[in-house]
Amino acid sequence: MENNNNLDSHNILHWVSLSMIMDYLIAEYGFKELSELIRINCFKTNPSKESSLKFLRKTEWARDQVEWLYVRTVRAKARKK
């Protein structure tokens, strides 16, 4: 039986779309803090979920950073429980 406390990156990202990740991070941090955590212009200048998704879908390095922040945030919340 798999241990539910094992929050590796693969398990956390499984079945989670980029849109869902952005919804979560926007709710958790807002665009102002996101732009400080990840230096991406679309988070700072005229931020919107739609423009961010468009950029992230075309830019692998930025998408990797957003996914990393999501995984880190989910893990930190799980440890607090």
N, CA, C and O atoms as a GROMACS GRO file, in nm:
protein
  324
    1MET      N    1   0.084  -0.119   0.000
    1MET     CA    2   0.000   0.000   0.000
    1MET      C    3   0.088   0.124   0.000
    1MET      O    4   0.186   0.131   0.074
    2GLU      N    5   0.054   0.222  -0.082
    2GLU     CA    6   0.134   0.343  -0.095
    2GLU      C    7   0.113   0.435   0.025
    2GLU      O    8   0.000   0.452   0.072
    3ASN      N    9   0.221   0.493   0.072
    3ASN     CA   10   0.215   0.586   0.183
    3ASN      C   11   0.163   0.721   0.134
    3ASN      O   12   0.224   0.782   0.047
    4ASN      N   13   0.050   0.768   0.188
    4ASN     CA   14  -0.010   0.896   0.147
    4ASN      C   15   0.074   1.014   0.188
    4ASN      O   16   0.055   1.123   0.133
    5ASN      N   17   0.166   0.998   0.282
    5ASN     CA   18   0.251   1.108   0.325
    5ASN      C   19   0.369   1.129   0.230
    5ASN      O   20   0.442   1.227   0.244
    6ASN      N   21   0.387   1.039   0.136
    6ASN     CA   22   0.497   1.049   0.040
    6ASN      C   23   0.458   1.148  -0.070
    6ASN      O   24   0.393   1.110  -0.168
    7LEU      N   25   0.496   1.274  -0.053
    7LEU     CA   26   0.458   1.378  -0.147
    7LEU      C   27   0.571   1.411  -0.242
    7LEU      O   28   0.628   1.520  -0.237
    8ASP      N   29   0.604   1.315  -0.330
    8ASP     CA   30   0.707   1.346  -0.428
    8ASP      C   31   0.646   1.429  -0.540
    8ASP      O   32   0.524   1.434  -0.555
    9SER      N   33   0.730   1.493  -0.618
    9SER     CA   34   0.685   1.585  -0.722
    9SER      C   35   0.590   1.519  -0.821
    9SER      O   36   0.490   1.579  -0.862
   10HIS      N   37   0.620   1.396  -0.858
   10HIS     CA   38   0.536   1.326  -0.955
   10HIS      C   39   0.394   1.308  -0.902
   10HIS      O   40   0.297   1.335  -0.973
   11ASN      N   41   0.380   1.264  -0.778
   11ASN     CA   42   0.248   1.242  -0.720
   11ASN      C   43   0.170   1.373  -0.706
   11ASN      O   44   0.050   1.376  -0.732
   12ILE      N   45   0.238   1.479  -0.667
   12ILE     CA   46   0.171   1.607  -0.647
   12ILE      C   47   0.121   1.663  -0.780
   12ILE      O   48   0.011   1.719  -0.786
   13LEU      N   49   0.199   1.650  -0.886
   13LEU     CA   50   0.162   1.706  -1.015
   13LEU      C   51   0.070   1.616  -1.097
   13LEU      O   52   0.016   1.659  -1.199
   14HIS      N   53   0.053   1.491  -1.054
   14HIS     CA   54  -0.031   1.397  -1.128
   14HIS      C   55  -0.175   1.446  -1.131
   14HIS      O   56  -0.234   1.473  -1.026
   15TRP      N   57  -0.232   1.457  -1.249
   15TRP     CA   58  -0.370   1.501  -1.272
   15TRP      C   59  -0.396   1.647  -1.239
   15TRP      O   60  -0.512   1.688  -1.230
   16VAL      N   61  -0.293   1.727  -1.222
   16VAL     CA   62  -0.310   1.869  -1.193
   16VAL      C   63  -0.270   1.948  -1.318
   16VAL      O   64  -0.156   1.939  -1.363
   17SER      N   65  -0.364   2.024  -1.372
   17SER     CA   66  -0.335   2.102  -1.492
   17SER      C   67  -0.261   2.230  -1.456
   17SER      O   68  -0.261   2.273  -1.340
   18LEU      N   69  -0.199   2.290  -1.554
   18LEU     CA   70  -0.132   2.417  -1.534
   18LEU      C   71  -0.231   2.524  -1.490
   18LEU      O   72  -0.197   2.610  -1.408
   19SER      N   73  -0.351   2.520  -1.542
   19SER     CA   74  -0.455   2.615  -1.501
   19SER      C   75  -0.489   2.598  -1.353
   19SER      O   76  -0.507   2.697  -1.281
   20MET      N   77  -0.499   2.474  -1.307
   20MET     CA   78  -0.528   2.448  -1.166
   20MET      C   79  -0.412   2.495  -1.078
   20MET      O   80  -0.434   2.551  -0.970
   21ILE      N   81  -0.290   2.474  -1.124
   21ILE     CA   82  -0.172   2.519  -1.050
   21ILE      C   83  -0.176   2.671  -1.037
   21ILE      O   84  -0.151   2.724  -0.929
   22MET      N   85  -0.206   2.741  -1.146
   22MET     CA   86  -0.213   2.887  -1.141
   22MET      C   87  -0.324   2.934  -1.048
   22MET      O   88  -0.305   3.029  -0.972
   23ASP      N   89  -0.441   2.870  -1.052
   23ASP     CA   90  -0.550   2.908  -0.961
   23ASP      C   91  -0.503   2.897  -0.816
   23ASP      O   92  -0.528   2.986  -0.735
   24TYR      N   93  -0.436   2.787  -0.785
   24TYR     CA   94  -0.387   2.763  -0.650
   24TYR      C   95  -0.285   2.868  -0.608
   24TYR      O   96  -0.294   2.925  -0.499
   25LEU      N   97  -0.187   2.894  -0.694
   25LEU     CA   98  -0.081   2.989  -0.659
   25LEU      C   99  -0.132   3.132  -0.652
   25LEU      O  100  -0.087   3.209  -0.567
   26ILE      N  101  -0.225   3.169  -0.738
   26ILE     CA  102  -0.284   3.303  -0.732
   26ILE      C  103  -0.361   3.320  -0.602
   26ILE      O  104  -0.352   3.424  -0.538
   27ALA      N  105  -0.436   3.219  -0.563
   27ALA     CA  106  -0.511   3.225  -0.437
   27ALA      C  107  -0.417   3.229  -0.316
   27ALA      O  108  -0.443   3.299  -0.219
   28GLU      N  109  -0.309   3.153  -0.325
   28GLU     CA  110  -0.214   3.142  -0.213
   28GLU      C  111  -0.128   3.267  -0.198
   28GLU      O  112  -0.107   3.315  -0.087
   29TYR      N  113  -0.079   3.319  -0.309
   29TYR     CA  114   0.021   3.427  -0.304
   29TYR      C  115  -0.026   3.560  -0.365
   29TYR      O  116   0.017   3.666  -0.321
   30GLY      N  117  -0.111   3.553  -0.465
   30GLY     CA  118  -0.145   3.673  -0.542
   30GLY      C  119  -0.032   3.705  -0.639
   30GLY      O  120   0.080   3.655  -0.623
   31PHE      N  121  -0.062   3.788  -0.739
   31PHE     CA  122   0.039   3.817  -0.841
   31PHE      C  123   0.157   3.896  -0.787
   31PHE      O  124   0.270   3.877  -0.833
   32LYS      N  125   0.133   3.984  -0.690
   32LYS     CA  126   0.244   4.065  -0.638
   32LYS      C  127   0.352   3.976  -0.577
   32LYS      O  128   0.470   3.988  -0.609
   33GLU      N  129   0.310   3.886  -0.489
   33GLU     CA  130   0.408   3.797  -0.427
   33GLU      C  131   0.465   3.696  -0.527
   33GLU      O  132   0.582   3.660  -0.520
   34LEU      N  133   0.381   3.648  -0.620
   34LEU     CA  134   0.431   3.557  -0.723
   34LEU      C  135   0.544   3.622  -0.803
   34LEU      O  136   0.644   3.557  -0.835
   35SER      N  137   0.528   3.751  -0.835
   35SER     CA  138   0.630   3.820  -0.914
   35SER      C  139   0.760   3.836  -0.836
   35SER      O  140   0.867   3.851  -0.896
   36GLU      N  141   0.752   3.834  -0.704
   36GLU     CA  142   0.872   3.840  -0.621
   36GLU      C  143   0.937   3.703  -0.605
   36GLU      O  144   1.059   3.692  -0.599
   37LEU      N  145   0.854   3.599  -0.600
   37LEU     CA  146   0.906   3.463  -0.584
   37LEU      C  147   0.963   3.408  -0.713
   37LEU      O  148   1.064   3.336  -0.712
   38ILE      N  149   0.899   3.441  -0.825
   38ILE     CA  150   0.943   3.396  -0.957
   38ILE      C  151   0.949   3.519  -1.046
   38ILE      O  152   0.846   3.582  -1.071
   39ARG      N  153   1.066   3.552  -1.094
   39ARG     CA  154   1.086   3.674  -1.174
   39ARG      C  155   1.038   3.652  -1.317
   39ARG      O  156   1.117   3.626  -1.408
   40ILE      N  157   0.907   3.663  -1.335
   40ILE     CA  158   0.846   3.650  -1.467
   40ILE      C  159   0.764   3.776  -1.489
   40ILE      O  160   0.679   3.811  -1.407
   41ASN      N  161   0.788   3.843  -1.600
   41ASN     CA  162   0.725   3.970  -1.628
   41ASN      C  163   0.572   3.962  -1.631
   41ASN      O  164   0.505   4.056  -1.590
   42CYS      N  165   0.516   3.851  -1.678
   42CYS     CA  166   0.371   3.840  -1.688
   42CYS      C  167   0.305   3.836  -1.550
   42CYS      O  168   0.183   3.854  -1.540
   43PHE      N  169   0.381   3.813  -1.444
   43PHE     CA  170   0.327   3.820  -1.308
   43PHE      C  171   0.331   3.963  -1.254
   43PHE      O  172   0.261   3.996  -1.159
   44LYS      N  173   0.413   4.047  -1.316
   44LYS     CA  174   0.435   4.182  -1.264
   44LYS      C  175   0.363   4.289  -1.345
   44LYS      O  176   0.300   4.378  -1.287
   45THR      N  177   0.372   4.283  -1.476
   45THR     CA  178   0.315   4.384  -1.563
   45THR      C  179   0.181   4.337  -1.618
   45THR      O  180   0.176   4.239  -1.692
   46ASN      N  181   0.075   4.405  -1.583
   46ASN     CA  182  -0.060   4.369  -1.628
   46ASN      C  183  -0.090   4.221  -1.606
   46ASN      O  184  -0.125   4.151  -1.701
   47PRO      N  185  -0.078   4.172  -1.483
   47PRO     CA  186  -0.092   4.028  -1.459
   47PRO      C  187  -0.236   3.979  -1.478
   47PRO      O  188  -0.332   4.044  -1.438
   48SER      N  189  -0.247   3.865  -1.539
   48SER     CA  190  -0.375   3.794  -1.547
   48SER      C  191  -0.343   3.646  -1.561
   48SER      O  192  -0.235   3.607  -1.605
   49LYS      N  193  -0.438   3.565  -1.522
   49LYS     CA  194  -0.419   3.421  -1.533
   49LYS      C  195  -0.403   3.382  -1.680
   49LYS      O  196  -0.318   3.299  -1.713
   50GLU      N  197  -0.484   3.441  -1.767
   50GLU     CA  198  -0.481   3.406  -1.909
   50GLU      C  199  -0.346   3.437  -1.973
   50GLU      O  200  -0.291   3.353  -2.044
   51SER      N  201  -0.292   3.557  -1.947
   51SER     CA  202  -0.162   3.591  -2.007
   51SER      C  203  -0.051   3.505  -1.948
   51SER      O  204   0.043   3.468  -2.018
   52SER      N  205  -0.062   3.474  -1.820
   52SER     CA  206   0.038   3.388  -1.756
   52SER      C  207   0.036   3.249  -1.816
   52SER      O  208   0.142   3.192  -1.845
   53LEU      N  209  -0.083   3.193  -1.836
   53LEU     CA  210  -0.094   3.059  -1.894
   53LEU      C  211  -0.038   3.057  -2.035
   53LEU      O  212   0.032   2.963  -2.073
   54LYS      N  213  -0.068   3.158  -2.113
   54LYS     CA  214  -0.017   3.165  -2.250
   54LYS      C  215   0.136   3.162  -2.250
   54LYS      O  216   0.198   3.089  -2.327
   55PHE      N  217   0.196   3.244  -2.163
   55PHE     CA  218   0.342   3.249  -2.154
   55PHE      C  219   0.398   3.117  -2.102
   55PHE      O  220   0.494   3.064  -2.159
   56LEU      N  221   0.341   3.063  -1.997
   56LEU     CA  222   0.393   2.942  -1.935
   56LEU      C  223   0.384   2.821  -2.028
   56LEU      O  224   0.470   2.733  -2.025
   57ARG      N  225   0.280   2.816  -2.110
   57ARG     CA  226   0.266   2.704  -2.202
   57ARG      C  227   0.372   2.706  -2.312
   57ARG      O  228   0.404   2.602  -2.370
   58LYS      N  229   0.427   2.824  -2.340
   58LYS     CA  230   0.530   2.836  -2.444
   58LYS      C  231   0.672   2.836  -2.387
   58LYS      O  232   0.768   2.822  -2.463
   59THR      N  233   0.687   2.852  -2.256
   59THR     CA  234   0.818   2.875  -2.196
   59THR      C  235   0.845   2.771  -2.087
   59THR      O  236   0.800   2.785  -1.974
   60GLU      N  237   0.919   2.668  -2.125
   60GLU     CA  238   0.940   2.554  -2.035
   60GLU      C  239   1.010   2.592  -1.905
   60GLU      O  240   0.969   2.546  -1.798
   61TRP      N  241   1.115   2.676  -1.910
   61TRP     CA  242   1.188   2.711  -1.789
   61TRP      C  243   1.096   2.783  -1.689
   61TRP      O  244   1.108   2.762  -1.568
   62ALA      N  245   1.006   2.866  -1.738
   62ALA     CA  246   0.914   2.937  -1.649
   62ALA      C  247   0.811   2.842  -1.592
   62ALA      O  248   0.778   2.848  -1.473
   63ARG      N  249   0.759   2.753  -1.675
   63ARG     CA  250   0.663   2.653  -1.628
   63ARG      C  251   0.726   2.564  -1.522
   63ARG      O  252   0.662   2.529  -1.423
   64ASP      N  253   0.852   2.526  -1.541
   64ASP     CA  254   0.922   2.445  -1.441
   64ASP      C  255   0.930   2.517  -1.307
   64ASP      O  256   0.910   2.456  -1.202
   65GLN      N  257   0.957   2.647  -1.310
   65GLN     CA  258   0.965   2.724  -1.185
   65GLN      C  259   0.829   2.732  -1.116
   65GLN      O  260   0.821   2.723  -0.994
   66VAL      N  261   0.723   2.751  -1.194
   66VAL     CA  262   0.588   2.758  -1.138
   66VAL      C  263   0.550   2.623  -1.077
   66VAL      O  264   0.494   2.618  -0.968
   67GLU      N  265   0.579   2.514  -1.147
   67GLU     CA  266   0.550   2.381  -1.094
   67GLU      C  267   0.631   2.354  -0.968
   67GLU      O  268   0.579   2.295  -0.873
   68TRP      N  269   0.757   2.396  -0.965
   68TRP     CA  270   0.841   2.379  -0.846
   68TRP      C  271   0.781   2.454  -0.727
   68TRP      O  272   0.776   2.400  -0.616
   69LEU      N  273   0.736   2.578  -0.749
   69LEU     CA  274   0.676   2.656  -0.641
   69LEU      C  275   0.548   2.589  -0.591
   69LEU      O  276   0.523   2.585  -0.471
   70TYR      N  277   0.469   2.536  -0.682
   70TYR     CA  278   0.346   2.466  -0.645
   70TYR      C  279   0.379   2.345  -0.557
   70TYR      O  280   0.319   2.326  -0.451
   71VAL      N  281   0.473   2.264  -0.601
   71VAL     CA  282   0.512   2.145  -0.526
   71VAL      C  283   0.564   2.185  -0.388
   71VAL      O  284   0.525   2.125  -0.287
   72ARG      N  285   0.650   2.284  -0.383
   72ARG     CA  286   0.706   2.331  -0.255
   72ARG      C  287   0.596   2.379  -0.161
   72ARG      O  288   0.599   2.350  -0.042
   73THR      N  289   0.499   2.451  -0.213
   73THR     CA  290   0.390   2.504  -0.133
   73THR      C  291   0.301   2.393  -0.080
   73THR      O  292   0.263   2.393   0.037
   74VAL      N  293   0.267   2.298  -0.165
   74VAL     CA  294   0.183   2.185  -0.124
   74VAL      C  295   0.254   2.102  -0.017
   74VAL      O  296   0.192   2.061   0.081
   75ARG      N  297   0.382   2.078  -0.036
   75ARG     CA  298   0.459   2.003   0.064
   75ARG      C  299   0.463   2.076   0.197
   75ARG      O  300   0.444   2.015   0.302
   76ALA      N  301   0.487   2.208   0.195
   76ALA     CA  302   0.493   2.286   0.319
   76ALA      C  303   0.360   2.281   0.392
   76ALA      O  304   0.358   2.269   0.514
   77LYS      N  305   0.251   2.290   0.321
   77LYS     CA  306   0.118   2.282   0.385
   77LYS      C  307   0.093   2.144   0.444
   77LYS      O  308   0.034   2.132   0.552
   78ALA      N  309   0.138   2.040   0.375
   78ALA     CA  310   0.120   1.903   0.424
   78ALA      C  311   0.199   1.880   0.552
   78ALA      O  312   0.154   1.808   0.641
   79ARG      N  313   0.318   1.940   0.560
   79ARG     CA  314   0.400   1.924   0.681
   79ARG      C  315   0.336   1.993   0.802
   79ARG      O  316   0.355   1.949   0.915
   80LYS      N  317   0.262   2.099   0.779
   80LYS     CA  318   0.201   2.173   0.889
   80LYS      C  319   0.082   2.100   0.949
   80LYS      O  320   0.040   2.130   1.061
   81LYS      N  321   0.026   2.003   0.874
   81LYS     CA  322  -0.093   1.930   0.924
   81LYS      C  323  -0.058   1.827   1.024
   81LYS      O  324  -0.146   1.758   1.075
   0.00000   0.00000   0.00000
